[in-house]
Amino acid sequence: MIIAIIKNNPRITRKDIEDMLGVGHTTIQNDLRILKEQYGVHYEGSSKTGEWVISK
């Protein structure tokens, strides 16, 4: 689900993902760590102008 959210809006914040899914910070942090390992999901740029990238 996180992958679909990021593909739809690469500039979405981690907080907005938490709110959309109704989960806490730690859950999103753990999920993003797993997605980084599996799909190369990472955030590029500054917190104001950066965006999520899926490299695999």
mmCIF file as Biopython writes it, N, C-alpha, C and O atoms, coordinates in Angstrom:
data_model
#
loop_
_atom_site.group_PDB
_atom_site.id
_atom_site.type_symbol
_atom_site.label_atom_id
_atom_site.label_alt_id
_atom_site.label_comp_id
_atom_site.label_asym_id
_atom_site.label_entity_id
_atom_site.label_seq_id
_atom_site.pdbx_PDB_ins_code
_atom_site.Cartn_x
_atom_site.Cartn_y
_atom_site.Cartn_z
_atom_site.occupancy
_atom_site.B_iso_or_equiv
_atom_site.auth_seq_id
_atom_site.auth_asym_id
_atom_site.pdbx_PDB_model_num
ATOM 1   N N  . MET A ? 1  ? 0.823  -1.189 0.000  1.0 0.0 1  A 1 
ATOM 2   C CA . MET A ? 1  ? 0.000  0.000  0.000  1.0 0.0 1  A 1 
ATOM 3   C C  . MET A ? 1  ? 0.871  1.259  0.000  1.0 0.0 1  A 1 
ATOM 4   O O  . MET A ? 1  ? 0.545  2.240  -0.667 1.0 0.0 1  A 1 
ATOM 5   N N  . ILE A ? 2  ? 1.967  1.230  0.740  1.0 0.0 2  A 1 
ATOM 6   C CA . ILE A ? 2  ? 2.858  2.386  0.792  1.0 0.0 2  A 1 
ATOM 7   C C  . ILE A ? 2  ? 3.451  2.669  -0.583 1.0 0.0 2  A 1 
ATOM 8   O O  . ILE A ? 2  ? 3.581  3.827  -0.980 1.0 0.0 2  A 1 
ATOM 9   N N  . ILE A ? 3  ? 3.809  1.621  -1.306 1.0 0.0 3  A 1 
ATOM 10  C CA . ILE A ? 3  ? 4.360  1.793  -2.656 1.0 0.0 3  A 1 
ATOM 11  C C  . ILE A ? 3  ? 3.349  2.531  -3.539 1.0 0.0 3  A 1 
ATOM 12  O O  . ILE A ? 3  ? 3.727  3.451  -4.264 1.0 0.0 3  A 1 
ATOM 13  N N  . ALA A ? 4  ? 2.092  2.148  -3.490 1.0 0.0 4  A 1 
ATOM 14  C CA . ALA A ? 4  ? 1.055  2.795  -4.300 1.0 0.0 4  A 1 
ATOM 15  C C  . ALA A ? 4  ? 0.896  4.264  -3.908 1.0 0.0 4  A 1 
ATOM 16  O O  . ALA A ? 4  ? 0.731  5.126  -4.771 1.0 0.0 4  A 1 
ATOM 17  N N  . ILE A ? 5  ? 0.947  4.542  -2.625 1.0 0.0 5  A 1 
ATOM 18  C CA . ILE A ? 5  ? 0.832  5.926  -2.147 1.0 0.0 5  A 1 
ATOM 19  C C  . ILE A ? 5  ? 1.998  6.756  -2.662 1.0 0.0 5  A 1 
ATOM 20  O O  . ILE A ? 5  ? 1.806  7.879  -3.128 1.0 0.0 5  A 1 
ATOM 21  N N  . ILE A ? 6  ? 3.201  6.211  -2.582 1.0 0.0 6  A 1 
ATOM 22  C CA . ILE A ? 6  ? 4.392  6.938  -3.037 1.0 0.0 6  A 1 
ATOM 23  C C  . ILE A ? 6  ? 4.358  7.137  -4.552 1.0 0.0 6  A 1 
ATOM 24  O O  . ILE A ? 6  ? 4.719  8.208  -5.041 1.0 0.0 6  A 1 
ATOM 25  N N  . LYS A ? 7  ? 3.930  6.118  -5.300 1.0 0.0 7  A 1 
ATOM 26  C CA . LYS A ? 7  ? 3.843  6.268  -6.761 1.0 0.0 7  A 1 
ATOM 27  C C  . LYS A ? 7  ? 2.835  7.345  -7.137 1.0 0.0 7  A 1 
ATOM 28  O O  . LYS A ? 7  ? 3.049  8.094  -8.090 1.0 0.0 7  A 1 
ATOM 29  N N  . ASN A ? 8  ? 1.747  7.423  -6.396 1.0 0.0 8  A 1 
ATOM 30  C CA . ASN A ? 8  ? 0.709  8.404  -6.664 1.0 0.0 8  A 1 
ATOM 31  C C  . ASN A ? 8  ? 1.158  9.821  -6.316 1.0 0.0 8  A 1 
ATOM 32  O O  . ASN A ? 8  ? 0.781  10.775 -6.996 1.0 0.0 8  A 1 
ATOM 33  N N  . ASN A ? 9  ? 1.966  9.965  -5.255 1.0 0.0 9  A 1 
ATOM 34  C CA . ASN A ? 9  ? 2.420  11.277 -4.809 1.0 0.0 9  A 1 
ATOM 35  C C  . ASN A ? 9  ? 3.825  11.163 -4.224 1.0 0.0 9  A 1 
ATOM 36  O O  . ASN A ? 9  ? 3.966  10.981 -3.015 1.0 0.0 9  A 1 
ATOM 37  N N  . PRO A ? 10 ? 4.869  11.264 -5.051 1.0 0.0 10 A 1 
ATOM 38  C CA . PRO A ? 10 ? 6.241  11.099 -4.573 1.0 0.0 10 A 1 
ATOM 39  C C  . PRO A ? 10 ? 6.680  12.144 -3.543 1.0 0.0 10 A 1 
ATOM 40  O O  . PRO A ? 10 ? 7.669  11.935 -2.841 1.0 0.0 10 A 1 
ATOM 41  N N  . ARG A ? 11 ? 5.973  13.244 -3.447 1.0 0.0 11 A 1 
ATOM 42  C CA . ARG A ? 11 ? 6.357  14.297 -2.501 1.0 0.0 11 A 1 
ATOM 43  C C  . ARG A ? 11 ? 5.608  14.192 -1.172 1.0 0.0 11 A 1 
ATOM 44  O O  . ARG A ? 11 ? 5.712  15.093 -0.339 1.0 0.0 11 A 1 
ATOM 45  N N  . ILE A ? 12 ? 4.872  13.131 -0.963 1.0 0.0 12 A 1 
ATOM 46  C CA . ILE A ? 12 ? 4.120  12.957 0.274  1.0 0.0 12 A 1 
ATOM 47  C C  . ILE A ? 12 ? 5.078  12.828 1.463  1.0 0.0 12 A 1 
ATOM 48  O O  . ILE A ? 12 ? 6.174  12.281 1.335  1.0 0.0 12 A 1 
ATOM 49  N N  . THR A ? 13 ? 4.656  13.328 2.592  1.0 0.0 13 A 1 
ATOM 50  C CA . THR A ? 13 ? 5.500  13.234 3.787  1.0 0.0 13 A 1 
ATOM 51  C C  . THR A ? 13 ? 5.246  11.921 4.511  1.0 0.0 13 A 1 
ATOM 52  O O  . THR A ? 13 ? 4.210  11.280 4.333  1.0 0.0 13 A 1 
ATOM 53  N N  . ARG A ? 14 ? 6.201  11.543 5.317  1.0 0.0 14 A 1 
ATOM 54  C CA . ARG A ? 14 ? 6.061  10.338 6.133  1.0 0.0 14 A 1 
ATOM 55  C C  . ARG A ? 14 ? 4.858  10.475 7.062  1.0 0.0 14 A 1 
ATOM 56  O O  . ARG A ? 14 ? 4.126  9.511  7.283  1.0 0.0 14 A 1 
ATOM 57  N N  . LYS A ? 15 ? 4.659  11.678 7.604  1.0 0.0 15 A 1 
ATOM 58  C CA . LYS A ? 15 ? 3.528  11.937 8.501  1.0 0.0 15 A 1 
ATOM 59  C C  . LYS A ? 15 ? 2.200  11.748 7.764  1.0 0.0 15 A 1 
ATOM 60  O O  . LYS A ? 15 ? 1.255  11.188 8.319  1.0 0.0 15 A 1 
ATOM 61  N N  . ASP A ? 16 ? 2.130  12.211 6.525  1.0 0.0 16 A 1 
ATOM 62  C CA . ASP A ? 16 ? 0.897  12.041 5.746  1.0 0.0 16 A 1 
ATOM 63  C C  . ASP A ? 16 ? 0.619  10.562 5.466  1.0 0.0 16 A 1 
ATOM 64  O O  . ASP A ? 16 ? -0.536 10.136 5.461  1.0 0.0 16 A 1 
ATOM 65  N N  . ILE A ? 17 ? 1.675  9.785  5.233  1.0 0.0 17 A 1 
ATOM 66  C CA . ILE A ? 17 ? 1.498  8.337  5.040  1.0 0.0 17 A 1 
ATOM 67  C C  . ILE A ? 17 ? 0.953  7.714  6.317  1.0 0.0 17 A 1 
ATOM 68  O O  . ILE A ? 17 ? 0.043  6.886  6.268  1.0 0.0 17 A 1 
ATOM 69  N N  . GLU A ? 18 ? 1.506  8.110  7.457  1.0 0.0 18 A 1 
ATOM 70  C CA . GLU A ? 18 ? 1.014  7.609  8.748  1.0 0.0 18 A 1 
ATOM 71  C C  . GLU A ? 18 ? -0.468 7.908  8.899  1.0 0.0 18 A 1 
ATOM 72  O O  . GLU A ? 18 ? -1.251 7.032  9.266  1.0 0.0 18 A 1 
ATOM 73  N N  . ASP A ? 19 ? -0.852 9.144  8.616  1.0 0.0 19 A 1 
ATOM 74  C CA . ASP A ? 19 ? -2.252 9.555  8.767  1.0 0.0 19 A 1 
ATOM 75  C C  . ASP A ? 19 ? -3.169 8.808  7.804  1.0 0.0 19 A 1 
ATOM 76  O O  . ASP A ? 19 ? -4.265 8.400  8.188  1.0 0.0 19 A 1 
ATOM 77  N N  . MET A ? 20 ? -2.734 8.623  6.554  1.0 0.0 20 A 1 
ATOM 78  C CA . MET A ? 20 ? -3.560 7.920  5.568  1.0 0.0 20 A 1 
ATOM 79  C C  . MET A ? 20 ? -3.816 6.475  5.975  1.0 0.0 20 A 1 
ATOM 80  O O  . MET A ? 20 ? -4.914 5.951  5.788  1.0 0.0 20 A 1 
ATOM 81  N N  . LEU A ? 21 ? -2.785 5.835  6.537  1.0 0.0 21 A 1 
ATOM 82  C CA . LEU A ? 21 ? -2.904 4.427  6.896  1.0 0.0 21 A 1 
ATOM 83  C C  . LEU A ? 21 ? -3.376 4.210  8.334  1.0 0.0 21 A 1 
ATOM 84  O O  . LEU A ? 21 ? -3.726 3.094  8.719  1.0 0.0 21 A 1 
ATOM 85  N N  . GLY A ? 22 ? -3.382 5.273  9.114  1.0 0.0 22 A 1 
ATOM 86  C CA . GLY A ? 22 ? -3.838 5.168  10.492 1.0 0.0 22 A 1 
ATOM 87  C C  . GLY A ? 22 ? -2.898 4.365  11.377 1.0 0.0 22 A 1 
ATOM 88  O O  . GLY A ? 22 ? -3.337 3.632  12.263 1.0 0.0 22 A 1 
ATOM 89  N N  . VAL A ? 23 ? -1.603 4.508  11.129 1.0 0.0 23 A 1 
ATOM 90  C CA . VAL A ? 23 ? -0.603 3.795  11.925 1.0 0.0 23 A 1 
ATOM 91  C C  . VAL A ? 23 ? 0.386  4.794  12.503 1.0 0.0 23 A 1 
ATOM 92  O O  . VAL A ? 23 ? 0.397  5.965  12.122 1.0 0.0 23 A 1 
ATOM 93  N N  . GLY A ? 24 ? 1.217  4.320  13.427 1.0 0.0 24 A 1 
ATOM 94  C CA . GLY A ? 24 ? 2.170  5.183  14.102 1.0 0.0 24 A 1 
ATOM 95  C C  . GLY A ? 24 ? 3.494  5.328  13.379 1.0 0.0 24 A 1 
ATOM 96  O O  . GLY A ? 24 ? 3.767  4.673  12.373 1.0 0.0 24 A 1 
ATOM 97  N N  . HIS A ? 25 ? 4.299  6.212  13.934 1.0 0.0 25 A 1 
ATOM 98  C CA . HIS A ? 25 ? 5.610  6.527  13.370 1.0 0.0 25 A 1 
ATOM 99  C C  . HIS A ? 25 ? 6.514  5.302  13.282 1.0 0.0 25 A 1 
ATOM 100 O O  . HIS A ? 25 ? 7.172  5.084  12.264 1.0 0.0 25 A 1 
ATOM 101 N N  . THR A ? 26 ? 6.547  4.512  14.334 1.0 0.0 26 A 1 
ATOM 102 C CA . THR A ? 26 ? 7.422  3.335  14.363 1.0 0.0 26 A 1 
ATOM 103 C C  . THR A ? 26 ? 7.020  2.320  13.301 1.0 0.0 26 A 1 
ATOM 104 O O  . THR A ? 26 ? 7.883  1.711  12.670 1.0 0.0 26 A 1 
ATOM 105 N N  . THR A ? 27 ? 5.740  2.136  13.102 1.0 0.0 27 A 1 
ATOM 106 C CA . THR A ? 27 ? 5.257  1.192  12.088 1.0 0.0 27 A 1 
ATOM 107 C C  . THR A ? 27 ? 5.699  1.622  10.696 1.0 0.0 27 A 1 
ATOM 108 O O  . THR A ? 27 ? 6.196  0.805  9.921  1.0 0.0 27 A 1 
ATOM 109 N N  . ILE A ? 28 ? 5.521  2.898  10.376 1.0 0.0 28 A 1 
ATOM 110 C CA . ILE A ? 28 ? 5.935  3.402  9.064  1.0 0.0 28 A 1 
ATOM 111 C C  . ILE A ? 28 ? 7.445  3.305  8.908  1.0 0.0 28 A 1 
ATOM 112 O O  . ILE A ? 28 ? 7.944  2.938  7.844  1.0 0.0 28 A 1 
ATOM 113 N N  . GLN A ? 29 ? 8.164  3.630  9.960  1.0 0.0 29 A 1 
ATOM 114 C CA . GLN A ? 29 ? 9.626  3.554  9.920  1.0 0.0 29 A 1 
ATOM 115 C C  . GLN A ? 29 ? 10.084 2.127  9.611  1.0 0.0 29 A 1 
ATOM 116 O O  . GLN A ? 29 ? 10.969 1.928  8.780  1.0 0.0 29 A 1 
ATOM 117 N N  . ASN A ? 30 ? 9.490  1.144  10.269 1.0 0.0 30 A 1 
ATOM 118 C CA . ASN A ? 30 ? 9.839  -0.262 10.034 1.0 0.0 30 A 1 
ATOM 119 C C  . ASN A ? 30 ? 9.436  -0.699 8.625  1.0 0.0 30 A 1 
ATOM 120 O O  . ASN A ? 30 ? 10.194 -1.395 7.950  1.0 0.0 30 A 1 
ATOM 121 N N  . ASP A ? 31 ? 8.256  -0.295 8.185  1.0 0.0 31 A 1 
ATOM 122 C CA . ASP A ? 31 ? 7.797  -0.657 6.839  1.0 0.0 31 A 1 
ATOM 123 C C  . ASP A ? 31 ? 8.695  -0.054 5.768  1.0 0.0 31 A 1 
ATOM 124 O O  . ASP A ? 31 ? 9.023  -0.724 4.788  1.0 0.0 31 A 1 
ATOM 125 N N  . LEU A ? 32 ? 9.097  1.203  5.942  1.0 0.0 32 A 1 
ATOM 126 C CA . LEU A ? 32 ? 9.975  1.846  4.971  1.0 0.0 32 A 1 
ATOM 127 C C  . LEU A ? 32 ? 11.354 1.201  4.948  1.0 0.0 32 A 1 
ATOM 128 O O  . LEU A ? 32 ? 11.988 1.135  3.895  1.0 0.0 32 A 1 
ATOM 129 N N  . ARG A ? 33 ? 11.819 0.733  6.083  1.0 0.0 33 A 1 
ATOM 130 C CA . ARG A ? 33 ? 13.104 0.021  6.129  1.0 0.0 33 A 1 
ATOM 131 C C  . ARG A ? 33 ? 13.024 -1.253 5.286  1.0 0.0 33 A 1 
ATOM 132 O O  . ARG A ? 33 ? 13.947 -1.560 4.531  1.0 0.0 33 A 1 
ATOM 133 N N  . ILE A ? 34 ? 11.938 -1.982 5.415  1.0 0.0 34 A 1 
ATOM 134 C CA . ILE A ? 34 ? 11.734 -3.210 4.632  1.0 0.0 34 A 1 
ATOM 135 C C  . ILE A ? 34 ? 11.608 -2.876 3.146  1.0 0.0 34 A 1 
ATOM 136 O O  . ILE A ? 34 ? 12.188 -3.562 2.304  1.0 0.0 34 A 1 
ATOM 137 N N  . LEU A ? 35 ? 10.850 -1.821 2.822  1.0 0.0 35 A 1 
ATOM 138 C CA . LEU A ? 35 ? 10.683 -1.421 1.423  1.0 0.0 35 A 1 
ATOM 139 C C  . LEU A ? 35 ? 12.005 -0.937 0.825  1.0 0.0 35 A 1 
ATOM 140 O O  . LEU A ? 35 ? 12.242 -1.103 -0.371 1.0 0.0 35 A 1 
ATOM 141 N N  . LYS A ? 36 ? 12.854 -0.347 1.642  1.0 0.0 36 A 1 
ATOM 142 C CA . LYS A ? 36 ? 14.170 0.073  1.161  1.0 0.0 36 A 1 
ATOM 143 C C  . LYS A ? 36 ? 14.988 -1.144 0.744  1.0 0.0 36 A 1 
ATOM 144 O O  . LYS A ? 36 ? 15.640 -1.133 -0.300 1.0 0.0 36 A 1 
ATOM 145 N N  . GLU A ? 37 ? 14.949 -2.188 1.559  1.0 0.0 37 A 1 
ATOM 146 C CA . GLU A ? 37 ? 15.695 -3.406 1.256  1.0 0.0 37 A 1 
ATOM 147 C C  . GLU A ? 37 ? 15.139 -4.120 0.027  1.0 0.0 37 A 1 
ATOM 148 O O  . GLU A ? 37 ? 15.906 -4.610 -0.802 1.0 0.0 37 A 1 
ATOM 149 N N  . GLN A ? 38 ? 13.816 -4.184 -0.098 1.0 0.0 38 A 1 
ATOM 150 C CA . GLN A ? 38 ? 13.181 -4.945 -1.168 1.0 0.0 38 A 1 
ATOM 151 C C  . GLN A ? 38 ? 13.052 -4.172 -2.474 1.0 0.0 38 A 1 
ATOM 152 O O  . GLN A ? 38 ? 13.240 -4.743 -3.548 1.0 0.0 38 A 1 
ATOM 153 N N  . TYR A ? 39 ? 12.734 -2.887 -2.399 1.0 0.0 39 A 1 
ATOM 154 C CA . TYR A ? 39 ? 12.412 -2.111 -3.594 1.0 0.0 39 A 1 
ATOM 155 C C  . TYR A ? 39 ? 13.305 -0.892 -3.798 1.0 0.0 39 A 1 
ATOM 156 O O  . TYR A ? 39 ? 13.155 -0.172 -4.785 1.0 0.0 39 A 1 
ATOM 157 N N  . GLY A ? 40 ? 14.222 -0.658 -2.881 1.0 0.0 40 A 1 
ATOM 158 C CA . GLY A ? 40 ? 15.095 0.501  -3.005 1.0 0.0 40 A 1 
ATOM 159 C C  . GLY A ? 40 ? 14.394 1.828  -2.751 1.0 0.0 40 A 1 
ATOM 160 O O  . GLY A ? 40 ? 14.818 2.861  -3.270 1.0 0.0 40 A 1 
ATOM 161 N N  . VAL A ? 41 ? 13.327 1.813  -1.958 1.0 0.0 41 A 1 
ATOM 162 C CA . VAL A ? 41 ? 12.586 3.038  -1.655 1.0 0.0 41 A 1 
ATOM 163 C C  . VAL A ? 41 ? 13.446 3.920  -0.759 1.0 0.0 41 A 1 
ATOM 164 O O  . VAL A ? 41 ? 13.934 3.483  0.283  1.0 0.0 41 A 1 
ATOM 165 N N  . HIS A ? 42 ? 13.622 5.168  -1.180 1.0 0.0 42 A 1 
ATOM 166 C CA . HIS A ? 42 ? 14.359 6.115  -0.357 1.0 0.0 42 A 1 
ATOM 167 C C  . HIS A ? 42 ? 13.915 7.532  -0.691 1.0 0.0 42 A 1 
ATOM 168 O O  . HIS A ? 42 ? 13.276 7.777  -1.715 1.0 0.0 42 A 1 
ATOM 169 N N  . TYR A ? 43 ? 14.264 8.452  0.190  1.0 0.0 43 A 1 
ATOM 170 C CA . TYR A ? 43 ? 13.882 9.848  0.037  1.0 0.0 43 A 1 
ATOM 171 C C  . TYR A ? 43 ? 15.090 10.638 -0.421 1.0 0.0 43 A 1 
ATOM 172 O O  . TYR A ? 43 ? 16.151 10.569 0.201  1.0 0.0 43 A 1 
ATOM 173 N N  . GLU A ? 44 ? 14.943 11.389 -1.502 1.0 0.0 44 A 1 
ATOM 174 C CA . GLU A ? 44 ? 16.031 12.203 -2.033 1.0 0.0 44 A 1 
ATOM 175 C C  . GLU A ? 44 ? 15.678 13.673 -1.885 1.0 0.0 44 A 1 
ATOM 176 O O  . GLU A ? 44 ? 14.545 14.078 -2.146 1.0 0.0 44 A 1 
ATOM 177 N N  . GLY A ? 45 ? 16.644 14.462 -1.468 1.0 0.0 45 A 1 
ATOM 178 C CA . GLY A ? 45 ? 16.444 15.899 -1.376 1.0 0.0 45 A 1 
ATOM 179 C C  . GLY A ? 45 ? 16.119 16.340 0.037  1.0 0.0 45 A 1 
ATOM 180 O O  . GLY A ? 45 ? 16.167 15.559 0.987  1.0 0.0 45 A 1 
ATOM 181 N N  . SER A ? 46 ? 15.787 17.606 0.142  1.0 0.0 46 A 1 
ATOM 182 C CA . SER A ? 46 ? 15.486 18.180 1.458  1.0 0.0 46 A 1 
ATOM 183 C C  . SER A ? 46 ? 14.069 17.814 1.886  1.0 0.0 46 A 1 
ATOM 184 O O  . SER A ? 46 ? 13.274 17.311 1.092  1.0 0.0 46 A 1 
ATOM 185 N N  . SER A ? 47 ? 13.775 18.072 3.136  1.0 0.0 47 A 1 
ATOM 186 C CA . SER A ? 47 ? 12.453 17.735 3.649  1.0 0.0 47 A 1 
ATOM 187 C C  . SER A ? 47 ? 11.352 18.580 3.004  1.0 0.0 47 A 1 
ATOM 188 O O  . SER A ? 47 ? 10.191 18.171 2.983  1.0 0.0 47 A 1 
ATOM 189 N N  . LYS A ? 48 ? 11.706 19.747 2.484  1.0 0.0 48 A 1 
ATOM 190 C CA . LYS A ? 48 ? 10.698 20.615 1.859  1.0 0.0 48 A 1 
ATOM 191 C C  . LYS A ? 48 ? 10.537 20.370 0.367  1.0 0.0 48 A 1 
ATOM 192 O O  . LYS A ? 48 ? 9.429  20.474 -0.161 1.0 0.0 48 A 1 
ATOM 193 N N  . THR A ? 49 ? 11.628 20.044 -0.320 1.0 0.0 49 A 1 
ATOM 194 C CA . THR A ? 49 ? 11.537 19.939 -1.777 1.0 0.0 49 A 1 
ATOM 195 C C  . THR A ? 49 ? 11.875 18.549 -2.311 1.0 0.0 49 A 1 
ATOM 196 O O  . THR A ? 49 ? 11.856 18.334 -3.523 1.0 0.0 49 A 1 
ATOM 197 N N  . GLY A ? 50 ? 12.182 17.609 -1.429 1.0 0.0 50 A 1 
ATOM 198 C CA . GLY A ? 50 ? 12.562 16.273 -1.860 1.0 0.0 50 A 1 
ATOM 199 C C  . GLY A ? 50 ? 11.372 15.412 -2.228 1.0 0.0 50 A 1 
ATOM 200 O O  . GLY A ? 50 ? 10.216 15.828 -2.141 1.0 0.0 50 A 1 
ATOM 201 N N  . GLU A ? 51 ? 11.698 14.180 -2.648 1.0 0.0 51 A 1 
ATOM 202 C CA . GLU A ? 51 ? 10.620 13.245 -2.989 1.0 0.0 51 A 1 
ATOM 203 C C  . GLU A ? 51 ? 11.102 11.804 -2.831 1.0 0.0 51 A 1 
ATOM 204 O O  . GLU A ? 51 ? 12.300 11.524 -2.801 1.0 0.0 51 A 1 
ATOM 205 N N  . TRP A ? 52 ? 10.138 10.912 -2.732 1.0 0.0 52 A 1 
ATOM 206 C CA . TRP A ? 52 ? 10.412 9.482  -2.609 1.0 0.0 52 A 1 
ATOM 207 C C  . TRP A ? 52 ? 10.792 8.921  -3.976 1.0 0.0 52 A 1 
ATOM 208 O O  . TRP A ? 52 ? 10.230 9.311  -4.999 1.0 0.0 52 A 1 
ATOM 209 N N  . VAL A ? 53 ? 11.752 8.004  -3.978 1.0 0.0 53 A 1 
ATOM 210 C CA . VAL A ? 53 ? 12.208 7.347  -5.199 1.0 0.0 53 A 1 
ATOM 211 C C  . VAL A ? 53 ? 12.155 5.842  -4.990 1.0 0.0 53 A 1 
ATOM 212 O O  . VAL A ? 53 ? 12.564 5.341  -3.943 1.0 0.0 53 A 1 
ATOM 213 N N  . ILE A ? 54 ? 11.657 5.127  -5.977 1.0 0.0 54 A 1 
ATOM 214 C CA . ILE A ? 54 ? 11.641 3.660  -5.960 1.0 0.0 54 A 1 
ATOM 215 C C  . ILE A ? 54 ? 12.624 3.211  -7.027 1.0 0.0 54 A 1 
ATOM 216 O O  . ILE A ? 54 ? 12.353 3.363  -8.218 1.0 0.0 54 A 1 
ATOM 217 N N  . SER A ? 55 ? 13.768 2.657  -6.618 1.0 0.0 55 A 1 
ATOM 218 C CA . SER A ? 55 ? 14.822 2.368  -7.580 1.0 0.0 55 A 1 
ATOM 219 C C  . SER A ? 55 ? 14.792 0.968  -8.162 1.0 0.0 55 A 1 
ATOM 220 O O  . SER A ? 55 ? 15.509 0.710  -9.129 1.0 0.0 55 A 1 
ATOM 221 N N  . LYS A ? 56 ? 14.018 0.069  -7.636 1.0 0.0 56 A 1 
ATOM 222 C CA . LYS A ? 56 ? 13.987 -1.287 -8.209 1.0 0.0 56 A 1 
ATOM 223 C C  . LYS A ? 56 ? 12.663 -1.520 -8.892 1.0 0.0 56 A 1 
ATOM 224 O O  . LYS A ? 56 ? 12.432 -2.598 -9.439 1.0 0.0 56 A 1 
#
